[in-house]
Amino acid sequence: MKYFDEYRDGSIARALVADLQKAVTRPMRIMEVCGSHTMAIFRNGIRSILPDGLELISGPGCPVCVTSASHMDAFIAMADRPGVRVAIFGDLFRVPGSKGSLANASSRGAKVDIVYSPMDALDLARKHPDDLIVFLGVGFETTTPTIAATILAAKNQNIRNFVVFSTQKTIPAPLTALLEDPALRLNGLLCPGHVSAIIGAGAYVPFAEKYKIACVIAGFETTDLLTSLILLARQIGAGEARVENTYGRVVAWEGNMRALKMVEEIFEPCDTEWRGLGCIPGSGLKIREKYREFDAEARLDIPLTPASEPKGCMCGNILKGINTPRECPLFGTRCSPASPVGPCMVSSEGTCAAFHKYGMDE
Amino acid sequence: MSEKCILLDHGSGGLASQELISSLFIKHLDNPTLRGLEDSAVLDRQNGRLAFTTDSYVVDPIFFPGGDIGKLAVHGTINDLAMRGAQPLCLSLGLILEEGMPLDDLERIIISIAEACRESGVPIVTGDTKVVPKGKGDKIFINTSGIGVVADGIDISSKNAREGDIILLSGTMGDHGITIMTRRAGIAMQGQLESDTMPLHRLVARLLKELPGSVRTLRDPTRGGVATTLNEIAANSQLGIELREESLPVRPQVRAACELLGLEPLYLANEGKLLAVVASDRAEEALQIMRETAEGAEATIIGRMFNGKAGRVVINTPVGGLRVVTPLHGEPLPRIC
């Protein structure tokens, strides 16, 4: 299959593994920021062939995982309201709040629809004129433009029974928070592919300059990942810190200007709560006053009550890269994909799910 | 005039039921045993042990490229019998219909069941129909049970896999699962996606006849896909399973759809494929036999049983790395970004 097979070729991959061995000349800690990278690294078996000295740390780039428990509770409470039909991406369905999940709500009769695109929520709005469709916006820069486009479409088509509950987040803000944390001692960032397609490779220049950290933007195929790790290892070995982009087939230096403009039109930055990282100023996106008719928070009274994290769950520290899943007392015992306690076990991009699904005994 | 549809009367056991039975079921499914319309079918004495299985079918949509709920209900139960080495003898057909279901749709499904029975040589010998009020069901649910005969000396079970045995897959993975998922999501894909639903009892009969004693395990990787079924084989045999990623057969269009939806073909349902664990010295022959049949034309060797951690399935990736293949947990859900 074109655009896949070229990047998955076994003989090329094995040659790159040999190059990676040579490139790692000193101990180094690299964070893969994005949850899809965590998964892809496991799925390709790359974790099992990493050279000695290269430590990969999983980062906070899983939107479901960093959604706070109080937001999950608000989502579930919303789904339980009469006359409300919530539309979600599939990942959110089984994420536990402090009292059950949307899956539980659905089983007691709440209307929960899994959609593949926010635009599908508009179809739901047309099909169910008596329901208020609430799209639960949980995502990073990759999903924000499509939500913005959906709000614009709803406005153009004068659809009045559609709103968005935005907990959309941006990736650069938590990176700053992580890099300010001396406990992490990171040498390099394997930067997200699809977030970068929107914000552009240039967005990482301030990190490389200020924190002297090597940044390489990577795609999701075997050779993408290996090539990016080699470039990171070479930079770190040579004491360099700059931005390189190995995902040029998707990521432009300046990003997707059209998408960014649409996001700017609809959303404005706000402070938001991240699971594990706390409140990060300016890291969230809320709907601008001009589009308040599509803002669930403006149209509905949504109380956000503080919710405690599940007892013993280490998702917070795992998202920061301080602990690995195997260090969590619940991992594989009380917390498994079949009955998850924390969000990192639910999401298909979650670090715990990746360790549980693919991890050999390390 | 409104379209003719199923009424509660059709399940009452009265005249409307009889009308449905004669104008639809007997018309299409007719055979001497069914025709008697007795309370149960009486079968002839058989030579061998009996295999008995049951399965219910609730697939939505009920019509999909490559088949429909009726075909699935016939093939699925035939295949469950075949996976224990049984020669399928006959099936029962239980229908739960939702009030308001178009009669045309029901007839289409019954015709499809009749075709599947004729083509596989396994008749429906007894049946039942109930109608539930609108909203209490979803168009049509089907249950089929099946009886088959296991010839003397045949012992097929996932417990029988031995160290060194070779694992064959009779064709590509995920065709049925991805067809249903994309239909359900209303996603139109380029390139044809089609369910692989088909009966496998003839392929099994050939394997058992030509390789007596060498076929240890047969399983059809339906829900949960190849990954989940292999985990069950590994657990039951208390052995490890090692797969080669590059040898796993997937159609390009299925792969493309999986990439788009963030799904793995290893976890998608198949309805016309079998996994066979075969003694290593007969594995090549088994592969040739499979490939000579229409059902197994795209068969491949995908891995082997080895003395690894009991119950664990690992996969060799193209980089020369290893990862674990765990069973499926819950419905596969599409990813967020």
Interface residues (C-beta under 8 A of the other chain):
Chain A: M1 F4 R8 D9 G10 A13 R14 L16 V17 S36 F42 R43 N44 G45 I46 R47 S48 I49 P63 V64 F89 G90 D91 L92 F93 R94 I114 Y116 D120 V138 G139 F140 T142 T143 H194 T222 L226 S336 P337 A338 S347 S348 E349 H356 K357 Y358 G359 M360
Chain B: A185 G186 I187 E246 P252 R255 A256 E259 L261 G262 V314 I315 N316 T317 P318 V319 G320 G321 L322 R323 V324 T326 H329 G330 L333 P334 R335 I336 C337
